[in-house]
Amino acid sequence: MLSTHDSMVSAKRLAIMGGTFDPIHFGHLLIAEQAREAMELDMVVFVPNGRPVFEKPHEVTSAEERFRLCSLAIAGNSRFSLSRAEIDRPGPSFAVDTVQEFRKLYPNLDALFFITGADAVLDILGWHEYDRLIDQCEFIAATRPGFKLDRLNELGSETLRGRIHFLTIPGLDISSTDIRARVTRGHSIRYLTPDPVVRRIDEVGLYRPDCSSSDNAAV
């Protein structure tokens, strides 16, 4: 039986799924699984941000804790893996640096994708070194049913538009923001995120008003 590392080395079609994952939830997992199936991926690698590039309206939970939550969430799926690339790399977590790192680690890939939301990918011209990024990977943009792609023409060249694969995901109205708010109010988050994640949040006291687990956030 191949180890996770061996499986990634032997993978030919691989996708990176970056994000803060504070916390990871079933919406993230559904997008990853739908993308894996639709694009015939060998592996989807979750890459929690070390230092989120964009300012967050909340204090971000420590990178190590978010990494642990991701590990709990993907356990049991041999096609999901987890990377510390952005946690261990100093400086802001830019997608272009992560993609470049994966290109060096896995030089024999036939295809490398970056999974993100449709709203985010439509703003790609504002991403850090976007021109270098789009040369190194293709994009899987998750959309909700009925999402309008009117802004697609803003992306410029047909070549760029051709590197974006839109994937309609069944409506699943779950967000990390709502999960954090529910925990703060003392409400249940069961069935919004995997049970091991629910238990860890409860054990550590994450997202509660008196929680100190966000110390050294974005480390």
TAVEN-V560878 format. One record per run of one state. SS is the DSSP state (a for helix, b for strand, c for the rest). FROM is the first residue (numbers start at 1). TO is the last residue. If there is no record, write none. Layout:
ss=SS from=FROM to=TO
ss=SS from=FROM to=TO
This chain:
ss=c from=1 to=3
ss=a from=4 to=10
ss=c from=11 to=12
ss=b from=13 to=19
ss=c from=20 to=25
ss=a from=26 to=38
ss=c from=39 to=42
ss=b from=43 to=48
ss=c from=49 to=62
ss=a from=63 to=74
ss=c from=75 to=79
ss=b from=80 to=83
ss=c from=84 to=84
ss=a from=85 to=88
ss=c from=89 to=94
ss=a from=95 to=105
ss=c from=106 to=110
ss=b from=111 to=117
ss=a from=118 to=121
ss=c from=122 to=123
ss=a from=124 to=126
ss=c from=127 to=129
ss=a from=130 to=136
ss=c from=137 to=137
ss=b from=138 to=144
ss=c from=145 to=149
ss=a from=150 to=155
ss=c from=156 to=157
ss=a from=158 to=161
ss=c from=162 to=163
ss=b from=164 to=169
ss=c from=170 to=175
ss=a from=176 to=185
ss=c from=186 to=189
ss=b from=190 to=190
ss=c from=191 to=192
ss=b from=193 to=193
ss=c from=194 to=194
ss=a from=195 to=204
ss=c from=205 to=219
